Amino acid sequence: MACTLTLEKVIAFLKVDLMFACCWPVSQSATKFQIICNRIFRLISGLHAILLIIELIYTIIYRIDNIRMFMQSSCAVGILFEVPLQILLFTYQHDRLQTVIFQMEDYYQRAKSDEKDIFQRYVNKYAYFYVTTLGMITLALFGSFLEPLFRGSNSFPLVIKYPFSVDQQPLRAIVYFHHSLGLYQAYCQVSSNVFLALLLWFTSARFEILGNKFRMTTKYTEWQSCIKEHQELLRFAQEVSLSISYVVLSSLGVSTYSLVFGGVTILSRLPLSVKAEFFVVCISSLAKVLLCAWPADYLMTISSDIAEAAYDSLWYKHEINSQKIMLYTLLRCQQPVIITVPGLLSALTFQHYSSYVSTAFSFLTTFRMILSDDDTR
C-alpha cells in the first residue's frame, strides 16, 4: 500500500527538517530545561552565521581586486545575513507562533472526518509542489558539499580568504565543516518558507471549512456557531499574519539582493561553472518568494468568499437582530485577510510577486548597464 502524505506527516517532517532554521517553537508543555536548550541552540546558530558573514566581509575587503571572489562573497553575505536575521525574527515571535501552532494542531485533532478530508485535499493538491521544490534545493545543497571534493585540494564550499593557512589537517576539516554548516543553515532558511506556507494553507483550509458550514446551516444555533467561529478564525488569521509578516519581508529583501547579484554574475564574463552556481541562487530566490506568495494570495481570496457563503445561508429566516449581525459579517468580509507590513509591504499577492520580479530585473538591468559602461572605457 502506498504511503499517504498527511498533515501530521508534513508537520512531523518540517519539525525535523527545519530544526536549524529555528522557526518551529517549543511546545507549550516543554520543560524549563528544554526551553533553555532551545534558546542556547538559537544563539549558537545565529553566532555561527555571523562568524561566516565576518569572514566573507574580510574576504571582500582584501580580495576586492578579484571580481570572481568579490561577486561570490558579496552574494554569500546577503544569503547568510538572512540566517541570523530570521532567527532573531522567529525568536521575537516565538510566543505568538507557539500559540498559533498549538491552535493548529489542536484544531486538526478535533476536526471531524469531513473536515479532515478538506485538509487532506489541500495536502494532495499542494504538498508535492513544495516537496519537489525542497528536493531540488536539497540536490543543490549536496552539490555544493560535493563540488569541493572534485575541484582540488584547496577548495571549500565557500570562497573565503583567511589571514592564516587552512591547508593542514585537522584545521582544513574544521573549516570544511564550518562552511558546510553555514550552507545548510542558508538552506534551512530558504526551506522555512515552507513552514510559513503551511500556516497560510492551513488558515485557508479553515476558511473553506467554515464556508461549507455556513451553506449547510439549517438551525439558528448552527448559524450562531458559524458567526462565532468566523470571529475566532479572523483572530487566528490575524495572529498568523503578525507572526510571519516581517519574516516574509526579510525574505523578500534578501531574495532581491541575491537575485540582482546572481543575475549580474550570470551576465558577466565569469566561467560557466561560476554562472551555474549563481543560476541556482537566482532560481532559489524566485522560488522561495513564490512559496509564500501563492498561499497568501489564495488566503486573501478565500477569506473574502465567506461573505458569499454566509449570504447563501438561511439568514433571512431569523430575527432582525440576527440579520444585523449577518450584515456586520458581510461587511467584515470586504476586508480580506492579507499578509502586510504597514509602510513596507502592502499585501503579499501574485501581483506583488510580479512587481517583485519586475523590480529585481530593473535593478539587474541597471547594474548590467553600469558594468557595460566600465567595459567600454
C-alpha positions in Angstrom: 0.0 0.0 0.0 1.4 3.4 -1.0 2.3 5.7 1.8 -0.2 8.6 2.0 1.1 12.0 2.8 -1.0 13.5 5.6 -0.9 16.8 7.5 0.5 15.0 10.6 3.4 13.7 8.5 4.0 17.1 6.9 4.2 18.7 10.4 6.5 15.9 11.7 8.8 16.2 8.8 9.1 20.0 9.0 9.9 19.9 12.7 13.0 17.8 11.9 14.0 19.3 8.6 13.7 22.9 9.8 15.5 22.4 13.1 18.4 24.7 12.2 16.1 27.3 10.8 14.9 27.8 14.5 11.4 28.7 13.2 9.5 26.0 15.0 8.7 27.0 18.6 8.9 24.6 21.5 5.7 23.1 22.6 3.6 24.7 25.4 4.3 21.6 27.5 8.1 22.0 27.2 10.1 21.9 30.4 12.3 24.7 31.6 15.4 22.7 30.6 14.1 22.3 27.0 13.3 26.0 26.7 16.8 26.9 27.8 18.4 24.4 25.4 16.3 25.8 22.6 17.4 29.4 23.4 21.1 28.3 23.5 20.7 26.5 20.2 19.2 29.6 18.6 22.0 31.7 20.0 24.8 29.4 18.7 23.2 29.1 15.3 22.9 32.8 14.9 26.5 33.4 16.1 27.9 30.8 13.7 26.2 32.5 10.8 27.5 35.9 12.0 31.1 34.5 12.1 30.8 33.4 8.5 29.5 36.8 7.5 32.5 38.4 9.1 34.8 36.1 7.3 33.1 36.9 4.0 33.4 40.7 4.6 37.1 40.2 5.3 37.4 38.4 2.0 35.6 41.2 0.2 37.9 43.8 1.7 41.2 42.0 1.0 40.3 40.5 -2.4 38.3 43.3 -3.9 40.5 43.2 -7.0 39.4 39.6 -7.7 36.0 40.1 -9.4 35.0 36.4 -9.1 35.7 36.3 -5.4 34.0 39.7 -4.9 30.8 38.6 -6.6 30.7 35.2 -4.9 31.4 36.7 -1.4 29.0 39.6 -1.8 26.2 37.3 -2.8 27.0 34.9 0.0 27.0 37.7 2.6 23.4 38.6 1.6 22.2 34.9 1.7 23.9 34.2 5.1 22.7 37.5 6.5 19.2 36.1 6.3 20.1 33.4 8.8 20.7 35.5 12.0 18.0 37.9 10.9 15.3 35.3 10.6 16.4 33.5 13.7 16.0 36.9 15.5 12.6 37.4 14.0 11.4 33.9 14.7 12.6 34.2 18.3 10.9 37.6 18.7 7.6 35.9 17.5 8.2 32.7 19.4 5.3 33.0 21.9 2.8 34.0 19.2 4.0 31.2 16.9 3.7 28.8 19.8 0.1 29.7 20.3 -0.6 29.5 16.6 1.0 26.1 16.3 -0.9 24.8 19.3 -4.2 26.0 17.9 -3.4 24.5 14.5 -2.6 21.0 15.9 -5.5 21.1 18.4 -8.0 22.1 15.7 -6.8 19.3 13.4 -7.0 16.7 16.2 -10.6 17.8 17.0 -11.6 18.0 13.3 -14.4 15.8 12.0 -13.8 13.3 9.2 -15.3 15.6 6.5 -13.1 18.5 7.7 -10.0 16.3 7.7 -10.9 15.3 4.1 -10.6 19.0 3.2 -7.2 19.2 4.8 -6.2 16.1 3.0 -7.3 17.6 -0.3 -5.1 20.6 0.3 -2.2 18.3 1.1 -2.7 16.2 -2.0 -3.1 19.3 -4.2 -0.2 21.5 -3.0 2.2 19.4 -0.9 4.0 17.8 -3.8 4.9 21.1 -5.3 6.7 22.0 -2.1 8.3 18.6 -1.8 9.6 18.9 -5.4 11.0 22.4 -4.6 12.6 21.2 -1.4 14.1 18.2 -3.3 15.7 20.5 -5.9 17.1 22.8 -3.3 18.4 19.8 -1.4 20.2 18.5 -4.5 21.8 21.9 -5.0 22.9 21.8 -1.4 24.5 18.4 -1.7 26.1 19.6 -5.0 27.7 22.5 -3.0 29.0 20.0 -0.4 30.5 17.6 -3.0 31.9 20.1 -5.5 35.0 21.0 -3.5 35.9 17.3 -3.3 36.3 17.3 -7.1 37.6 20.8 -7.6 41.0 20.4 -5.9 42.8 20.2 -2.6 42.5 23.9 -1.8 38.8 24.2 -2.4 36.0 24.8 0.1 32.2 25.1 -0.2 32.5 28.9 0.2 35.2 31.1 -1.3 36.7 32.7 1.8 40.2 34.2 2.3 41.7 33.6 5.8 44.7 35.5 7.3 46.3 32.2 8.1 46.8 28.9 6.2 44.0 26.4 6.3 45.6 23.7 4.2 46.7 21.4 7.0 44.6 18.9 8.9 42.6 19.0 11.2 42.1 22.7 10.5 41.1 22.0 6.9 38.4 19.6 8.0 37.1 22.0 10.6 36.9 24.8 8.0 35.1 22.5 5.6 32.6 21.5 8.2 32.2 25.2 9.2 31.4 26.2 5.6 29.1 23.2 5.1 27.1 24.0 8.2 26.7 27.6 7.0 25.4 26.4 3.7 23.0 24.1 5.5 21.7 27.0 7.6 21.1 29.0 4.5 19.2 26.0 3.0 17.1 25.8 6.2 16.1 29.5 5.9 15.0 29.0 2.4 13.1 25.9 3.4 11.5 27.8 6.3 9.2 29.5 3.8 7.5 26.1 3.5 6.7 26.5 7.2 5.1 29.9 6.6 3.2 28.4 3.6 1.9 25.6 5.9 0.4 28.2 8.2 -1.2 30.1 5.3 -2.6 26.9 3.6 -4.0 25.7 6.9 -5.8 29.0 7.5 -7.2 28.9 4.0 -8.5 25.4 4.6 -10.2 26.5 7.8 -12.0 29.3 5.8 -13.1 26.8 3.3 -14.5 24.5 6.1 -16.3 27.5 7.6 -17.8 28.4 4.2 -19.2 24.9 3.9 -20.7 25.1 7.4 -22.4 28.4 6.5 -24.0 26.9 3.4 -25.2 23.8 5.3 -26.7 25.6 8.4 -30.5 24.9 8.9 -30.8 25.8 12.5 -30.4 29.1 14.3 -27.9 27.7 16.8 -25.8 26.4 14.0 -25.9 29.8 12.3 -24.8 31.4 15.6 -22.0 28.9 15.9 -20.7 29.8 12.4 -20.7 33.5 13.3 -18.7 32.8 16.4 -16.3 30.6 14.6 -15.8 33.3 11.9 -14.7 35.7 14.6 -12.3 33.2 16.1 -10.9 32.4 12.7 -10.3 36.0 11.9 -8.3 36.4 15.2 -6.3 33.3 14.3 -5.6 34.6 10.8 -4.5 37.9 12.3 -2.1 36.1 14.7 -0.7 34.2 11.7 -0.2 37.4 9.8 1.5 39.1 12.7 3.7 36.1 13.2 5.2 35.8 9.7 4.8 39.3 8.1 8.3 40.6 9.0 9.9 37.2 8.2 8.3 37.4 4.7 9.6 41.0 4.4 13.1 39.9 5.2 12.9 37.1 2.8 11.8 39.5 0.0 14.7 41.8 0.7 17.4 39.1 0.8 15.9 37.4 -2.3 16.0 40.7 -4.3 19.6 41.2 -3.2 20.6 37.7 -4.2 18.7 37.8 -7.5 20.5 41.0 -8.5 23.9 39.8 -7.7 23.2 36.4 -9.2 21.8 37.9 -12.4 24.8 40.3 -12.8 27.2 37.3 -12.4 25.3 35.3 -15.0 25.6 38.1 -17.5 29.3 38.7 -16.8 32.3 37.1 -18.3 33.0 34.7 -15.4 33.5 31.0 -16.0 30.4 28.8 -16.8 30.8 26.8 -13.6 30.5 30.0 -11.5 27.5 31.1 -13.6 25.8 27.8 -12.9 26.2 28.3 -9.1 24.5 31.7 -9.3 21.8 30.4 -11.6 20.8 28.1 -8.8 20.8 31.1 -6.4 18.5 33.0 -8.7 16.1 30.2 -9.1 16.0 29.6 -5.3 15.4 33.3 -4.7 12.4 33.3 -7.1 11.1 30.1 -5.7 11.2 30.9 -2.0 9.1 34.1 -2.5 6.6 32.1 -4.6 6.3 29.5 -1.8 4.6 32.2 0.3 3.0 34.5 -2.3 0.9 31.6 -3.6 -0.9 30.7 -0.4 -1.0 34.3 0.8 -2.9 35.3 -2.4 -5.2 32.3 -2.1 -5.9 33.2 1.6 -6.9 36.7 0.6 -9.4 35.3 -1.9 -11.0 32.6 0.2 -11.3 34.8 3.3 -13.5 37.2 1.2 -15.6 34.2 -0.1 -17.0 33.8 3.3 -19.4 36.6 2.6 -20.9 34.7 -0.3 -21.1 31.5 1.8 -22.8 33.5 4.6 -25.2 35.1 2.2 -26.2 31.6 0.9 -27.3 30.6 4.4 -30.8 30.9 5.8 -30.1 34.2 7.4 -33.4 35.7 6.1 -35.4 33.3 8.3 -34.0 34.7 11.5 -34.9 37.8 13.6 -33.8 41.4 12.7 -31.1 41.4 15.4 -29.6 38.3 13.9 -29.7 39.8 10.4 -27.9 42.8 11.7 -25.1 40.5 12.9 -25.0 38.9 9.5 -24.7 42.4 7.9 -21.7 43.0 10.0 -20.2 39.7 8.9 -20.7 40.6 5.3 -19.1 44.0 5.8 -16.2 42.5 7.6 -15.5 40.1 4.7 -15.0 43.1 2.5 -11.6 43.4 4.2 -9.8 40.1 3.3 -7.0 38.6 5.4 -3.7 39.8 3.9 -0.1 39.4 4.8 1.1 43.0 5.2 3.7 45.2 6.9 2.4 48.8 7.2 4.5 51.2 5.1 6.8 48.4 3.7 4.6 45.6 2.3 1.1 46.5 1.2 0.0 42.9 0.5 1.7 39.7 -0.4 -0.1 38.5 -3.5 0.7 37.3 -7.0 0.5 40.9 -8.2 3.1 41.8 -5.6 5.2 38.8 -6.7 5.1 40.1 -10.3 6.1 43.5 -9.1 9.0 42.0 -7.1 10.3 40.1 -10.1 10.0 43.2 -12.3 11.8 45.4 -9.7 14.6 42.9 -9.3 15.2 42.7 -13.1 15.1 46.5 -13.2 17.9 46.6 -10.7 19.7 43.9 -12.7 19.4 45.9 -15.9 20.8 49.0 -14.3 23.8 47.1 -12.9 24.4 45.5 -16.2 24.5 48.9 -17.9 27.0 50.1 -15.4 29.2 47.1 -16.0 28.9 47.6 -19.7 30.0 51.2 -19.5 33.0 50.2 -17.4 34.0 47.5 -20.0 33.9 50.1 -22.9 36.2 52.6 -21.1 
